[in-house]
Amino acid sequence: MATLNQWVAGARPRTLPNAVVPVVVGTGVAIGEGSPIWWRAVVALLVALLLQIGVNYANDYSDGIRGTDDQRVGPMRLVGSGVAAPRQVLAAALGCFAAAAVAGLTLVVATQAWWVLLVGAAAIAAAWFYTGGKRPYGYRALGEAAVFVFFGPVPVMGTAFVQTGHLSWVALAASIPIGLLSCSMLVINNLRDVVTDGPAGKRTLAVVLGAERTRVMYTVCLVAPLVIPLLLIPFTPFAALPVLAAPLAIGPVKTVRSGATGPALIAVLQATGKLQMAYGLLFAVGLAITL
């Protein structure tokens, strides 16, 4: 039976910036427009965290029963390592999705924007079918595209919408670099596992592109977000604040470009998460400040 620490490790806490940052940035947009509603921001954060943890458990379950995690370089998986029964991990995933749905429903009722239900259902479906079902899209090199959408535009614009009551071009523009940074987390994760994923039949984008092109993709996912805010300066003067996080990108980019493999990339994943958090906080502050 898995211990509490093992369940926490199985939730993959290093991936949680993917959930936190979009909500923080979306709230920064709402503050900049003078329309923050804090309880809705907190509920949006809860939804995002539950979905992130849910998808991590769902991936653990689906990869585990397929045997994809039998030879694993990265952090421990509950099913693959045998410390938890598949049905227990599945129950944890479904429980997180159900809790996220209930929390999200409160935002739908509060805003009376019933179309948001469709967005929430799509997010849960994307979380499950990433590695679940008979034809998981994560095994067909589509993971990064889904991550960009559901950890970029959807949560950033969604968080701003439930507070301001409308969709804005500022929220859309802000969501693009956030989506790219979320992609970078998956890219580095898949680069780390490229040697084992291919033989296991998991055709991630890293497997399709090859290691060298994946390293270029990771670099682009980190550098582009440092350039995009500069384009927003004429409209939101302090939007360039996240450029101050640039030094945090130097180390992980150098490591990846040097050809690091396997366990050496685990530290890169952690460094990328730190960059993502710093960038998100600075971006939120910059978007919140108005003249």
NUBAKOL-332783 format. One record per residue (C-alpha): residue number from 1; x, y, z. Coordinates in Angstrom, 2 decimals. Example, Ala and Ser with C-alpha at 12.3 -4.5 7.8 and 13.67 -1.06 7.14 Angstrom:
2
<pt nr="1" X="12.30" Y="-4.50" Z="7.80"/>
<pt nr="2" X="13.67" Y="-1.06" Z="7.14"/>
# end
This chain:
291
<pt nr="1" X="0.00" Y="0.00" Z="0.00"/>
<pt nr="2" X="1.39" Y="3.39" Z="-0.99"/>
<pt nr="3" X="2.39" Y="5.80" Z="1.75"/>
<pt nr="4" X="1.24" Y="9.41" Z="1.91"/>
<pt nr="5" X="4.64" Y="10.58" Z="0.68"/>
<pt nr="6" X="4.38" Y="8.23" Z="-2.29"/>
<pt nr="7" X="0.92" Y="9.56" Z="-3.15"/>
<pt nr="8" X="2.29" Y="13.10" Z="-2.99"/>
<pt nr="9" X="5.20" Y="12.09" Z="-5.24"/>
<pt nr="10" X="2.71" Y="10.44" Z="-7.60"/>
<pt nr="11" X="0.85" Y="13.74" Z="-7.86"/>
<pt nr="12" X="4.09" Y="15.11" Z="-9.37"/>
<pt nr="13" X="4.27" Y="18.42" Z="-7.48"/>
<pt nr="14" X="6.97" Y="19.77" Z="-9.83"/>
<pt nr="15" X="4.29" Y="20.04" Z="-12.52"/>
<pt nr="16" X="1.97" Y="22.19" Z="-10.39"/>
<pt nr="17" X="3.33" Y="25.50" Z="-11.76"/>
<pt nr="18" X="1.43" Y="24.52" Z="-14.92"/>
<pt nr="19" X="-1.77" Y="24.94" Z="-12.92"/>
<pt nr="20" X="-0.83" Y="27.92" Z="-10.77"/>
<pt nr="21" X="0.79" Y="30.26" Z="-13.31"/>
<pt nr="22" X="-2.11" Y="30.56" Z="-15.81"/>
<pt nr="23" X="-4.54" Y="31.43" Z="-13.02"/>
<pt nr="24" X="-2.17" Y="34.00" Z="-11.54"/>
<pt nr="25" X="-1.67" Y="35.64" Z="-14.94"/>
<pt nr="26" X="-5.40" Y="35.59" Z="-15.70"/>
<pt nr="27" X="-6.03" Y="37.28" Z="-12.36"/>
<pt nr="28" X="-3.38" Y="39.88" Z="-13.25"/>
<pt nr="29" X="-5.40" Y="40.67" Z="-16.37"/>
<pt nr="30" X="-8.55" Y="41.03" Z="-14.26"/>
<pt nr="31" X="-6.81" Y="43.38" Z="-11.81"/>
<pt nr="32" X="-5.50" Y="45.48" Z="-14.70"/>
<pt nr="33" X="-9.07" Y="45.87" Z="-15.93"/>
<pt nr="34" X="-10.23" Y="46.81" Z="-12.44"/>
<pt nr="35" X="-12.49" Y="43.79" Z="-12.10"/>
<pt nr="36" X="-10.87" Y="41.25" Z="-9.75"/>
<pt nr="37" X="-13.22" Y="38.94" Z="-7.86"/>
<pt nr="38" X="-10.96" Y="37.13" Z="-5.44"/>
<pt nr="39" X="-13.15" Y="34.20" Z="-4.45"/>
<pt nr="40" X="-13.57" Y="33.33" Z="-8.12"/>
<pt nr="41" X="-9.80" Y="33.50" Z="-8.62"/>
<pt nr="42" X="-9.34" Y="31.08" Z="-5.70"/>
<pt nr="43" X="-11.93" Y="28.67" Z="-7.10"/>
<pt nr="44" X="-10.31" Y="28.87" Z="-10.55"/>
<pt nr="45" X="-6.98" Y="27.99" Z="-8.92"/>
<pt nr="46" X="-8.60" Y="25.04" Z="-7.13"/>
<pt nr="47" X="-10.04" Y="23.79" Z="-10.43"/>
<pt nr="48" X="-6.66" Y="24.09" Z="-12.14"/>
<pt nr="49" X="-4.81" Y="22.26" Z="-9.36"/>
<pt nr="50" X="-7.36" Y="19.45" Z="-9.22"/>
<pt nr="51" X="-7.18" Y="18.98" Z="-12.99"/>
<pt nr="52" X="-3.37" Y="18.96" Z="-12.94"/>
<pt nr="53" X="-3.20" Y="16.40" Z="-10.15"/>
<pt nr="54" X="-5.99" Y="14.41" Z="-11.78"/>
<pt nr="55" X="-4.20" Y="14.22" Z="-15.12"/>
<pt nr="56" X="-0.99" Y="13.16" Z="-13.36"/>
<pt nr="57" X="-2.77" Y="10.29" Z="-11.62"/>
<pt nr="58" X="-4.62" Y="9.41" Z="-14.84"/>
<pt nr="59" X="-1.33" Y="9.25" Z="-16.74"/>
<pt nr="60" X="0.18" Y="7.15" Z="-13.97"/>
<pt nr="61" X="-2.73" Y="4.72" Z="-14.23"/>
<pt nr="62" X="-2.90" Y="4.52" Z="-18.04"/>
<pt nr="63" X="0.85" Y="4.29" Z="-18.60"/>
<pt nr="64" X="1.14" Y="1.83" Z="-15.74"/>
<pt nr="65" X="-1.40" Y="-0.69" Z="-17.04"/>
<pt nr="66" X="0.15" Y="-0.47" Z="-20.52"/>
<pt nr="67" X="3.61" Y="-1.17" Z="-19.15"/>
<pt nr="68" X="5.01" Y="2.10" Z="-20.49"/>
<pt nr="69" X="6.49" Y="2.92" Z="-17.08"/>
<pt nr="70" X="8.17" Y="-0.44" Z="-16.49"/>
<pt nr="71" X="11.58" Y="1.04" Z="-17.41"/>
<pt nr="72" X="11.43" Y="4.61" Z="-16.17"/>
<pt nr="73" X="14.12" Y="7.27" Z="-15.75"/>
<pt nr="74" X="12.01" Y="9.98" Z="-14.09"/>
<pt nr="75" X="10.21" Y="10.22" Z="-10.76"/>
<pt nr="76" X="8.48" Y="7.21" Z="-9.25"/>
<pt nr="77" X="5.11" Y="6.20" Z="-10.64"/>
<pt nr="78" X="2.57" Y="4.55" Z="-8.38"/>
<pt nr="79" X="1.29" Y="1.84" Z="-10.74"/>
<pt nr="80" X="4.53" Y="1.26" Z="-12.64"/>
<pt nr="81" X="6.48" Y="0.75" Z="-9.42"/>
<pt nr="82" X="3.80" Y="-1.50" Z="-7.94"/>
<pt nr="83" X="3.30" Y="0.51" Z="-4.74"/>
<pt nr="84" X="-0.38" Y="1.18" Z="-5.48"/>
<pt nr="85" X="-3.06" Y="-0.88" Z="-7.19"/>
<pt nr="86" X="-4.24" Y="0.47" Z="-10.55"/>
<pt nr="87" X="-7.83" Y="0.79" Z="-9.30"/>
<pt nr="88" X="-6.66" Y="3.01" Z="-6.43"/>
<pt nr="89" X="-4.81" Y="5.37" Z="-8.75"/>
<pt nr="90" X="-7.76" Y="5.41" Z="-11.14"/>
<pt nr="91" X="-10.07" Y="6.30" Z="-8.25"/>
<pt nr="92" X="-7.75" Y="9.14" Z="-7.24"/>
<pt nr="93" X="-7.76" Y="10.51" Z="-10.79"/>
<pt nr="94" X="-11.53" Y="10.31" Z="-11.16"/>
<pt nr="95" X="-11.98" Y="11.84" Z="-7.70"/>
<pt nr="96" X="-9.85" Y="14.84" Z="-8.71"/>
<pt nr="97" X="-11.78" Y="15.26" Z="-11.95"/>
<pt nr="98" X="-15.11" Y="15.09" Z="-10.11"/>
<pt nr="99" X="-13.99" Y="17.64" Z="-7.52"/>
<pt nr="100" X="-12.75" Y="19.94" Z="-10.29"/>
<pt nr="101" X="-16.12" Y="19.63" Z="-12.04"/>
<pt nr="102" X="-18.01" Y="20.58" Z="-8.88"/>
<pt nr="103" X="-15.74" Y="23.57" Z="-8.20"/>
<pt nr="104" X="-15.98" Y="24.64" Z="-11.83"/>
<pt nr="105" X="-19.77" Y="24.41" Z="-11.70"/>
<pt nr="106" X="-19.82" Y="27.08" Z="-8.99"/>
<pt nr="107" X="-18.09" Y="29.46" Z="-11.40"/>
<pt nr="108" X="-20.56" Y="28.60" Z="-14.16"/>
<pt nr="109" X="-23.49" Y="29.33" Z="-11.85"/>
<pt nr="110" X="-21.89" Y="32.57" Z="-10.64"/>
<pt nr="111" X="-21.23" Y="33.85" Z="-14.17"/>
<pt nr="112" X="-24.32" Y="32.33" Z="-15.79"/>
<pt nr="113" X="-22.06" Y="31.54" Z="-18.75"/>
<pt nr="114" X="-23.26" Y="28.00" Z="-19.40"/>
<pt nr="115" X="-20.97" Y="27.54" Z="-22.38"/>
<pt nr="116" X="-18.14" Y="27.30" Z="-19.87"/>
<pt nr="117" X="-19.49" Y="23.83" Z="-19.06"/>
<pt nr="118" X="-18.36" Y="22.70" Z="-22.51"/>
<pt nr="119" X="-14.88" Y="24.12" Z="-21.91"/>
<pt nr="120" X="-14.66" Y="22.28" Z="-18.60"/>
<pt nr="121" X="-15.84" Y="19.03" Z="-20.14"/>
<pt nr="122" X="-13.26" Y="19.41" Z="-22.92"/>
<pt nr="123" X="-10.52" Y="19.99" Z="-20.33"/>
<pt nr="124" X="-11.45" Y="16.82" Z="-18.42"/>
<pt nr="125" X="-11.66" Y="14.82" Z="-21.65"/>
<pt nr="126" X="-8.25" Y="16.12" Z="-22.73"/>
<pt nr="127" X="-6.82" Y="15.17" Z="-19.35"/>
<pt nr="128" X="-8.12" Y="11.61" Z="-19.59"/>
<pt nr="129" X="-7.43" Y="10.84" Z="-23.24"/>
<pt nr="130" X="-3.85" Y="12.14" Z="-23.11"/>
<pt nr="131" X="-2.78" Y="8.61" Z="-22.18"/>
<pt nr="132" X="-6.18" Y="6.99" Z="-21.56"/>
<pt nr="133" X="-8.54" Y="5.18" Z="-23.90"/>
<pt nr="134" X="-7.74" Y="2.98" Z="-26.86"/>
<pt nr="135" X="-6.04" Y="5.72" Z="-28.90"/>
<pt nr="136" X="-4.41" Y="8.19" Z="-26.51"/>
<pt nr="137" X="-3.36" Y="11.33" Z="-28.33"/>
<pt nr="138" X="-0.28" Y="11.68" Z="-26.13"/>
<pt nr="139" X="1.04" Y="8.57" Z="-27.91"/>
<pt nr="140" X="0.52" Y="10.31" Z="-31.25"/>
<pt nr="141" X="2.70" Y="13.40" Z="-30.82"/>
<pt nr="142" X="-0.24" Y="15.67" Z="-29.94"/>
<pt nr="143" X="0.54" Y="16.22" Z="-26.27"/>
<pt nr="144" X="2.27" Y="19.56" Z="-26.68"/>
<pt nr="145" X="-0.61" Y="20.98" Z="-28.73"/>
<pt nr="146" X="-3.12" Y="20.03" Z="-26.03"/>
<pt nr="147" X="-0.90" Y="21.38" Z="-23.26"/>
<pt nr="148" X="-0.56" Y="24.70" Z="-25.07"/>
<pt nr="149" X="-4.34" Y="25.06" Z="-25.35"/>
<pt nr="150" X="-5.38" Y="23.77" Z="-21.93"/>
<pt nr="151" X="-2.53" Y="25.34" Z="-19.94"/>
<pt nr="152" X="-2.40" Y="28.56" Z="-21.95"/>
<pt nr="153" X="-5.47" Y="30.18" Z="-23.55"/>
<pt nr="154" X="-8.10" Y="28.14" Z="-21.70"/>
<pt nr="155" X="-7.02" Y="28.83" Z="-18.08"/>
<pt nr="156" X="-5.62" Y="32.34" Z="-18.62"/>
<pt nr="157" X="-8.63" Y="33.59" Z="-20.55"/>
<pt nr="158" X="-11.00" Y="31.54" Z="-18.43"/>
<pt nr="159" X="-9.67" Y="32.96" Z="-15.16"/>
<pt nr="160" X="-9.90" Y="36.49" Z="-16.52"/>
<pt nr="161" X="-13.41" Y="35.85" Z="-17.90"/>
<pt nr="162" X="-14.96" Y="34.54" Z="-14.68"/>
<pt nr="163" X="-13.82" Y="37.74" Z="-12.97"/>
<pt nr="164" X="-14.35" Y="40.40" Z="-15.67"/>
<pt nr="165" X="-17.30" Y="38.86" Z="-17.49"/>
<pt nr="166" X="-15.76" Y="39.19" Z="-20.95"/>
<pt nr="167" X="-12.97" Y="37.82" Z="-23.14"/>
<pt nr="168" X="-10.18" Y="40.26" Z="-24.00"/>
<pt nr="169" X="-7.32" Y="40.40" Z="-26.47"/>
<pt nr="170" X="-4.93" Y="41.17" Z="-23.59"/>
<pt nr="171" X="-5.82" Y="37.87" Z="-21.94"/>
<pt nr="172" X="-5.35" Y="36.07" Z="-25.25"/>
<pt nr="173" X="-1.96" Y="37.67" Z="-25.85"/>
<pt nr="174" X="-0.87" Y="36.91" Z="-22.29"/>
<pt nr="175" X="-1.92" Y="33.29" Z="-22.66"/>
<pt nr="176" X="0.47" Y="32.55" Z="-25.53"/>
<pt nr="177" X="3.77" Y="32.74" Z="-23.61"/>
<pt nr="178" X="2.15" Y="30.95" Z="-20.68"/>
<pt nr="179" X="1.11" Y="28.11" Z="-22.98"/>
<pt nr="180" X="4.64" Y="27.90" Z="-24.39"/>
<pt nr="181" X="6.17" Y="27.67" Z="-20.93"/>
<pt nr="182" X="3.74" Y="24.90" Z="-20.03"/>
<pt nr="183" X="4.77" Y="23.12" Z="-23.23"/>
<pt nr="184" X="8.40" Y="23.40" Z="-22.18"/>
<pt nr="185" X="7.65" Y="21.29" Z="-19.11"/>
<pt nr="186" X="6.22" Y="18.50" Z="-21.24"/>
<pt nr="187" X="8.98" Y="18.83" Z="-23.84"/>
<pt nr="188" X="11.71" Y="18.35" Z="-21.28"/>
<pt nr="189" X="9.80" Y="15.51" Z="-19.66"/>
<pt nr="190" X="9.45" Y="13.72" Z="-23.01"/>
<pt nr="191" X="13.07" Y="14.43" Z="-23.94"/>
<pt nr="192" X="14.13" Y="12.73" Z="-20.74"/>
<pt nr="193" X="12.02" Y="9.66" Z="-21.57"/>
<pt nr="194" X="12.66" Y="9.55" Z="-25.33"/>
<pt nr="195" X="14.88" Y="6.47" Z="-25.09"/>
<pt nr="196" X="12.25" Y="4.41" Z="-23.27"/>
<pt nr="197" X="9.07" Y="5.85" Z="-24.81"/>
<pt nr="198" X="9.91" Y="4.81" Z="-28.38"/>
<pt nr="199" X="10.43" Y="1.10" Z="-27.65"/>
<pt nr="200" X="7.31" Y="1.13" Z="-25.44"/>
<pt nr="201" X="5.20" Y="2.34" Z="-28.37"/>
<pt nr="202" X="4.67" Y="5.84" Z="-26.96"/>
<pt nr="203" X="5.24" Y="8.14" Z="-29.96"/>
<pt nr="204" X="5.57" Y="11.48" Z="-28.23"/>
<pt nr="205" X="6.59" Y="14.54" Z="-30.21"/>
<pt nr="206" X="10.11" Y="14.03" Z="-28.87"/>
<pt nr="207" X="10.18" Y="10.51" Z="-30.32"/>
<pt nr="208" X="8.91" Y="11.78" Z="-33.68"/>
<pt nr="209" X="11.27" Y="14.77" Z="-33.87"/>
<pt nr="210" X="14.29" Y="13.10" Z="-32.36"/>
<pt nr="211" X="16.37" Y="14.35" Z="-29.46"/>
<pt nr="212" X="18.22" Y="17.16" Z="-31.26"/>
<pt nr="213" X="15.12" Y="18.81" Z="-32.71"/>
<pt nr="214" X="13.39" Y="18.44" Z="-29.36"/>
<pt nr="215" X="16.24" Y="20.37" Z="-27.74"/>
<pt nr="216" X="15.65" Y="23.18" Z="-30.24"/>
<pt nr="217" X="11.93" Y="23.10" Z="-29.49"/>
<pt nr="218" X="12.60" Y="23.39" Z="-25.76"/>
<pt nr="219" X="14.84" Y="26.40" Z="-26.37"/>
<pt nr="220" X="12.15" Y="28.11" Z="-28.44"/>
<pt nr="221" X="9.53" Y="27.43" Z="-25.75"/>
<pt nr="222" X="11.72" Y="29.27" Z="-23.22"/>
<pt nr="223" X="13.04" Y="32.11" Z="-25.38"/>
<pt nr="224" X="9.81" Y="33.11" Z="-27.16"/>
<pt nr="225" X="7.98" Y="33.95" Z="-23.89"/>
<pt nr="226" X="10.77" Y="36.41" Z="-23.09"/>
<pt nr="227" X="10.19" Y="38.22" Z="-26.38"/>
<pt nr="228" X="6.39" Y="38.26" Z="-26.61"/>
<pt nr="229" X="5.78" Y="40.61" Z="-23.63"/>
<pt nr="230" X="7.90" Y="43.27" Z="-25.34"/>
<pt nr="231" X="5.23" Y="43.46" Z="-28.05"/>
<pt nr="232" X="2.64" Y="44.39" Z="-25.42"/>
<pt nr="233" X="4.52" Y="47.42" Z="-24.08"/>
<pt nr="234" X="2.62" Y="49.98" Z="-26.24"/>
<pt nr="235" X="-0.66" Y="48.70" Z="-24.78"/>
<pt nr="236" X="0.34" Y="47.60" Z="-21.27"/>
<pt nr="237" X="3.59" Y="49.39" Z="-20.35"/>
<pt nr="238" X="4.67" Y="47.08" Z="-17.54"/>
<pt nr="239" X="3.98" Y="43.86" Z="-19.47"/>
<pt nr="240" X="7.73" Y="43.50" Z="-20.06"/>
<pt nr="241" X="8.42" Y="42.74" Z="-16.37"/>
<pt nr="242" X="8.76" Y="38.97" Z="-16.96"/>
<pt nr="243" X="11.89" Y="39.65" Z="-19.00"/>
<pt nr="244" X="13.55" Y="40.03" Z="-15.60"/>
<pt nr="245" X="13.21" Y="36.26" Z="-15.25"/>
<pt nr="246" X="15.51" Y="35.69" Z="-18.24"/>
<pt nr="247" X="18.56" Y="34.73" Z="-16.13"/>
<pt nr="248" X="16.61" Y="31.71" Z="-14.86"/>
<pt nr="249" X="16.41" Y="30.39" Z="-18.43"/>
<pt nr="250" X="20.17" Y="30.38" Z="-19.01"/>
<pt nr="251" X="21.02" Y="27.32" Z="-16.91"/>
<pt nr="252" X="18.36" Y="24.92" Z="-18.19"/>
<pt nr="253" X="18.87" Y="25.97" Z="-21.82"/>
<pt nr="254" X="22.64" Y="25.42" Z="-21.54"/>
<pt nr="255" X="22.09" Y="22.00" Z="-19.98"/>
<pt nr="256" X="19.63" Y="20.92" Z="-22.64"/>
<pt nr="257" X="21.73" Y="22.28" Z="-25.51"/>
<pt nr="258" X="24.81" Y="20.52" Z="-24.12"/>
<pt nr="259" X="23.19" Y="17.17" Z="-24.84"/>
<pt nr="260" X="22.22" Y="16.16" Z="-21.31"/>
<pt nr="261" X="20.13" Y="13.00" Z="-21.08"/>
<pt nr="262" X="18.23" Y="10.90" Z="-18.58"/>
<pt nr="263" X="18.49" Y="11.84" Z="-14.90"/>
<pt nr="264" X="20.39" Y="15.05" Z="-15.71"/>
<pt nr="265" X="17.17" Y="16.41" Z="-17.19"/>
<pt nr="266" X="15.24" Y="15.99" Z="-13.94"/>
<pt nr="267" X="17.07" Y="19.05" Z="-12.58"/>
<pt nr="268" X="16.17" Y="20.89" Z="-15.79"/>
<pt nr="269" X="12.49" Y="20.14" Z="-15.16"/>
<pt nr="270" X="12.79" Y="21.65" Z="-11.69"/>
<pt nr="271" X="14.63" Y="24.72" Z="-13.03"/>
<pt nr="272" X="12.00" Y="25.17" Z="-15.73"/>
<pt nr="273" X="9.30" Y="25.15" Z="-13.07"/>
<pt nr="274" X="11.11" Y="27.89" Z="-11.16"/>
<pt nr="275" X="11.40" Y="29.99" Z="-14.31"/>
<pt nr="276" X="7.71" Y="29.43" Z="-15.02"/>
<pt nr="277" X="6.69" Y="30.58" Z="-11.54"/>
<pt nr="278" X="8.93" Y="33.67" Z="-11.57"/>
<pt nr="279" X="7.80" Y="34.58" Z="-15.06"/>
<pt nr="280" X="4.14" Y="34.14" Z="-14.16"/>
<pt nr="281" X="4.35" Y="36.29" Z="-11.03"/>
<pt nr="282" X="6.21" Y="39.08" Z="-12.83"/>
<pt nr="283" X="3.80" Y="38.93" Z="-15.78"/>
<pt nr="284" X="0.78" Y="39.09" Z="-13.45"/>
<pt nr="285" X="2.20" Y="42.13" Z="-11.67"/>
<pt nr="286" X="3.00" Y="43.82" Z="-14.96"/>
<pt nr="287" X="-0.48" Y="43.21" Z="-16.34"/>
<pt nr="288" X="-2.08" Y="44.40" Z="-13.10"/>
<pt nr="289" X="-0.31" Y="47.76" Z="-13.09"/>
<pt nr="290" X="-2.17" Y="50.45" Z="-14.99"/>
<pt nr="291" X="-1.23" Y="54.09" Z="-15.50"/>
# end
